[in-house]
Amino acid sequence: MPRLSGLAMDLTPLREHRDFRLLYAGFLGALLGTLMTSVAVAVQIYELTGSPLQIGLVSLARALPLVVGVLIGGVLADRRDRRLLMLVTRLPLTFVAAGLMANALLPHPQLWVIYVATGLTGLFAGLGGPAMMAAIPALVGTERLAAAGALTAASTQLAALLGPALGGVLIAGPGIAACFAVDAAGFLVFTVALLFVRPLPPAKTSTAASGKGVRQAFAAVADGVRFVRGHRLIVGLLLIDAAAMVFTMPQALYPVLADEQFGGGPGVVGLLYAAPALGALVGAATSGWTARAGGHALVGAVLVWGLSLTGFGLTSYLPLALVLLALAGLGDLISETLRSALLQHGTPDELRGRVSSLWMVQATVSPALGNAAVGFLAELSSARAAVTAGGLVCVVATLLVAAGFPALRAARLGAPAAVPQEMTPRGQAEKSAPQ
C-alpha cells in the first residue's frame, strides 16, 4: 500500500496554496476554450482550402509572433510583477477569439482573418507565458515543482480530453463559431481569477534585467542565453524536447487522417484529439513517483511517445490507433512534467523569466516546425507516411541526445541544483575582477 500511495498524484499544491488554486482554475478554463478553438481552426481551414499544408502553416503563423512575445515577456517577467503581466496579456485574447467567432459567422469566412487572429494569439500568449511559468516556484516552493508540474499538465490534458471532444460536438451541431465563443469566455474566466491572486514580483533583479532601453533588454536576454549555454542539463532538456516535437506532431493531420485513414468526419477528429489526453490523465493520476525521478525516466518517456506515434502511423484500425495515441499521451505527460520541474529546479529566480522565455521559444518553434514539416511531408507522400517517419526520427534523435548529454541522464529532482561556475557569485566576481 505505501508503494501504491506513492504513485498517486500529489495534490499538496492545490490543498495548501490558495493562489495556485486560482491560477490553476483560470488556466484550465482558458485552455478548455483554446483547445476547442484548435480543432475549429483546423477543420475550418481544411473546409476552406482542402490543404494539409495550410493547416500546418497556420501553426507557424502563431509561432513566429509567439517567439517575439516570449523573448520580450521573459525580460519583463524578471523586471515586473508577474501577476500583472498575466492579467494584461490574457484579457486581449478574449477579443481575438470574438473576432474569430465573427469571421466564422460570415457567409464566406476569410482565411486571412484566421491567420491574423492566430498571430495575435501567439503574440499575447508569448508576452504572458514566461511570467506564468516563472511564477510557479513562488506559489508552491521548489520542493513541490514536480507536483505542480503534474497538476498543470493534468489540467492541460483534461482540457485536451474535453475540449476537442466538445469541439467536435459543437462543430457538428451549432457550428464552428460556437467554439470561438467558448474560447472568448474561457479567457475572461482566466482574467477574473487572476484578479484575486496576490502580486508576484521577482525575488530579485539582476543589473541587466533592471535597466531600461533596448540595449539593456538585449543584455538581459544575453544573461539568460549565457546561463543556458553553460548549463549542460538545460541544453539537454531543450534538445530532448525538440527531439520529441520536430517531425512528431500529428495533430495538424488529424482532419486528414480522420478522412483518409479512418473514414470518419468531425466526430473521429475529436476522438483523435482526445485520445492522447486520456492517456495523459492516466499518467497524471499516477505521477507521484516523478518527484523522485530524473533523466533516465525522461528519456524513457520520450521514447514511449515516439514509438507510439510510429505505431499510430502504421495502423488503419481506429481502436488500436486510439490506444496508441493514449500511450503517446501518457509518455508526453511524464516527459512534460519532468522537463518543466528539472528546468525550474536548476534555474535561480532572478533568471527564471528569461530562461522560461528561451524554453518557450524552443517549445513553441519545435511543434510549429513539426506541424509544418508533417504537412509538407504529407503533401509529398501521405499523412500516415509523414506520421510514421516522424515517430522514427523522434526515437533516433532521443537516443542521440541521451548519449551525448550525461548530465541529462544523471539529473534527479531530489539532488541539489548544479549552477554553472560563471553564474555563481564567486564566478561573477572572478569574471569582473581586473585581469
SVG drawing of the C-alpha trace seen along z (x, -y; Angstrom):
<svg xmlns="http://www.w3.org/2000/svg" viewBox="-27 -53 72 55">
<polyline fill="none" stroke="black" stroke-width="0.4" points="0.0,0.0 2.7,-2.6 4.2,-2.0 0.8,-2.4 0.1,-5.6 3.4,-6.9 2.2,-6.6 -0.9,-8.8 -0.8,-12.4 0.4,-14.8 -2.4,-17.3 -0.5,-19.3 -0.1,-22.5 -3.8,-22.7 -4.6,-22.0 -2.0,-24.4 -1.7,-27.3 -4.8,-29.4 -3.2,-31.5 -2.0,-28.4 -5.7,-27.1 -6.9,-30.3 -4.2,-30.3 -4.9,-26.6 -8.7,-27.1 -8.3,-30.1 -5.7,-28.3 -8.0,-25.3 -11.0,-27.5 -9.0,-29.3 -7.3,-26.2 -10.6,-24.4 -11.8,-27.0 -8.3,-27.3 -8.3,-23.6 -11.8,-23.7 -10.6,-26.5 -7.6,-24.5 -10.0,-21.9 -12.3,-24.5 -9.4,-26.3 -8.1,-23.0 -11.5,-22.0 -12.3,-25.4 -9.1,-25.7 -9.5,-22.2 -13.0,-23.1 -11.8,-26.4 -8.7,-25.1 -8.6,-21.3 -4.9,-21.6 -3.0,-19.8 -0.1,-22.2 -2.3,-25.2 -3.2,-23.5 0.4,-23.2 1.2,-26.8 -1.4,-28.3 0.6,-26.8 3.7,-28.5 1.7,-31.8 1.1,-31.5 4.7,-30.5 6.5,-33.4 4.8,-36.2 4.9,-34.0 8.7,-33.8 8.9,-37.6 6.4,-37.8 8.2,-35.3 11.6,-36.9 10.1,-40.3 7.9,-38.6 10.9,-36.8 12.7,-40.1 9.5,-41.7 8.9,-38.7 12.3,-39.4 11.5,-43.1 7.8,-43.5 5.1,-41.9 4.3,-38.5 0.6,-38.5 0.1,-41.9 1.8,-40.7 -0.5,-37.7 -3.5,-40.0 -2.7,-42.5 -1.8,-39.8 -4.8,-37.4 -7.7,-39.9 -7.0,-40.9 -7.2,-37.2 -11.0,-37.4 -11.4,-39.9 -9.2,-37.9 -11.5,-34.9 -14.5,-37.1 -13.1,-38.2 -12.7,-34.6 -16.3,-34.0 -17.5,-37.0 -15.5,-35.8 -17.0,-32.3 -20.5,-33.7 -19.9,-35.4 -21.4,-33.8 -17.8,-33.4 -15.2,-33.3 -11.9,-34.9 -8.7,-32.9 -6.6,-35.9 -8.6,-36.7 -7.8,-33.3 -4.1,-33.9 -4.1,-37.4 -6.1,-36.2 -3.7,-33.2 -0.7,-35.6 -2.2,-37.9 -3.0,-34.9 0.7,-33.9 1.9,-37.4 -0.2,-37.8 0.3,-34.3 4.1,-34.8 4.2,-38.0 2.5,-36.5 3.8,-32.9 7.2,-33.3 5.5,-35.2 3.2,-32.3 6.0,-29.7 8.3,-31.7 5.6,-32.4 5.0,-28.7 8.0,-28.2 7.0,-31.3 3.5,-29.9 4.3,-26.4 8.0,-26.3 10.8,-24.5 10.1,-21.2 6.7,-20.9 7.7,-21.7 7.1,-18.2 3.7,-18.1 2.7,-21.5 4.0,-20.4 2.0,-17.2 -1.1,-19.2 -0.6,-21.8 0.0,-19.1 -3.1,-17.2 -5.2,-20.3 -3.8,-20.7 -4.7,-17.1 -8.1,-17.4 -8.9,-20.3 -7.3,-18.4 -9.7,-15.5 -12.8,-17.5 -12.1,-20.4 -11.6,-18.6 -14.5,-16.2 -16.8,-19.1 -15.4,-21.0 -16.3,-18.1 -19.8,-18.1 -20.2,-21.9 -18.9,-21.9 -21.3,-19.1 -24.1,-21.0 -24.2,-24.8 -21.1,-25.2 -17.5,-26.4 -18.5,-29.9 -19.7,-28.3 -16.1,-27.0 -14.7,-30.5 -17.4,-31.9 -16.4,-29.4 -12.8,-30.4 -13.6,-34.0 -15.5,-33.1 -12.5,-31.0 -10.0,-33.9 -12.5,-36.1 -12.6,-33.5 -8.8,-33.4 -8.7,-37.2 -11.2,-37.2 -9.3,-34.5 -6.0,-36.5 -7.7,-39.5 -7.7,-37.6 -4.1,-36.3 -1.5,-38.2 1.2,-40.3 4.1,-38.2 7.2,-40.4 10.5,-38.7 12.6,-37.9 15.5,-40.0 16.6,-41.6 20.0,-41.4 21.6,-44.7 21.0,-43.8 17.4,-42.8 16.6,-46.1 17.9,-48.5 15.7,-50.4 16.1,-50.6 16.7,-48.3 20.4,-47.8 19.6,-46.7 16.8,-44.4 19.3,-42.6 21.8,-42.4 19.1,-40.8 18.3,-38.2 22.1,-37.6 22.3,-36.8 19.7,-34.1 21.4,-32.7 24.8,-32.6 23.2,-30.7 21.6,-28.2 24.7,-27.7 26.8,-27.0 24.3,-24.5 24.6,-21.1 21.4,-19.8 19.3,-22.6 20.8,-22.3 20.0,-18.6 16.4,-19.4 16.0,-21.8 17.3,-19.3 15.3,-16.3 12.2,-18.4 13.0,-19.4 13.6,-15.7 10.1,-14.9 8.4,-17.7 10.1,-18.2 8.6,-15.9 6.4,-14.3 3.3,-16.5 0.4,-14.6 -2.3,-17.0 -2.1,-19.1 -3.0,-16.0 -5.9,-14.7 -8.6,-16.1 -6.8,-14.5 -6.2,-11.2 -9.8,-11.0 -11.0,-11.3 -8.4,-9.3 -7.2,-6.7 -10.2,-6.1 -13.1,-7.1 -14.7,-9.4 -15.8,-13.0 -15.6,-15.7 -16.5,-13.1 -13.5,-11.0 -11.3,-14.2 -12.5,-14.9 -11.6,-11.3 -8.1,-11.6 -7.5,-14.8 -9.0,-13.4 -7.2,-10.0 -3.7,-11.4 -5.3,-13.5 -6.9,-10.3 -3.6,-8.6 -2.0,-11.7 -4.7,-11.8 -3.8,-8.2 -0.1,-9.4 -1.0,-12.4 -3.1,-10.3 -0.1,-8.0 2.6,-10.8 3.5,-10.7 6.8,-8.9 8.0,-11.8 9.1,-13.7 11.9,-11.1 12.7,-10.6 15.1,-12.2 16.8,-12.0 16.5,-8.3 12.7,-8.4 12.6,-11.5 14.4,-9.7 12.2,-6.6 9.0,-8.8 10.1,-10.5 10.9,-7.1 7.3,-5.9 6.0,-9.0 8.0,-8.4 7.4,-4.6 3.6,-5.0 3.3,-7.6 5.2,-5.3 2.7,-2.6 -0.2,-5.1 1.0,-6.0 1.2,-2.3 -2.4,-1.2 -5.7,-1.8 -7.7,-0.2 -9.3,-3.1 -9.5,-1.4 -5.8,-0.4 -4.9,-3.9 -6.7,-5.4 -4.9,-3.1 -1.5,-4.1 -2.4,-7.8 -3.3,-7.3 0.0,-5.7 1.8,-8.5 -0.1,-11.0 1.0,-9.2 4.6,-9.4 4.2,-13.1 2.7,-13.9 5.6,-12.3 8.2,-13.9 6.5,-17.3 6.3,-17.1 10.0,-16.1 11.2,-18.6 9.5,-21.5 10.5,-20.5 14.1,-19.9 14.3,-23.3 12.8,-25.3 14.8,-23.4 18.1,-24.3 17.3,-28.0 17.7,-30.8 14.6,-33.1 16.3,-36.2 16.7,-34.3 13.5,-32.3 11.6,-34.7 14.3,-34.8 15.2,-31.1 11.5,-30.3 11.2,-32.5 14.1,-30.7 12.5,-27.4 9.1,-28.6 10.8,-29.7 12.1,-26.2 8.9,-24.6 6.9,-26.7 9.1,-26.7 9.6,-22.9 5.9,-21.9 5.2,-24.6 8.0,-23.4 6.8,-19.9 3.3,-20.7 4.6,-22.4 7.0,-19.6 4.4,-16.8 2.1,-18.9 4.8,-19.3 5.7,-15.6 2.0,-14.7 1.8,-16.8 4.8,-14.9 3.7,-11.4 0.7,-10.8 -0.4,-11.8 0.2,-8.3 3.7,-8.1 4.5,-11.5 3.4,-10.5 5.3,-7.2 8.6,-8.8 8.2,-11.5 7.9,-8.9 11.1,-7.1 13.0,-10.4 12.0,-11.1 13.3,-7.8 16.7,-8.2 17.1,-11.8 16.2,-11.0 18.8,-8.2 21.4,-10.6 20.7,-13.3 20.7,-10.8 24.1,-9.5 25.6,-13.0 24.4,-14.5 25.4,-12.5 24.2,-15.5 20.7,-14.8 20.8,-11.1 22.2,-11.8 19.8,-14.5 17.5,-13.9 14.9,-16.3 16.0,-15.4 19.6,-16.3 21.0,-19.9 20.7,-22.1 24.0,-22.5 24.7,-26.1 27.4,-26.9 30.6,-28.4 30.3,-31.7 26.7,-32.2 27.7,-31.8 28.5,-34.8 32.1,-33.7 32.2,-33.1 30.7,-36.6 33.3,-38.2 36.2,-36.4 34.8,-37.4 34.6,-41.1 37.9,-41.3 40.8,-43.1 43.0,-40.7"/>
</svg>
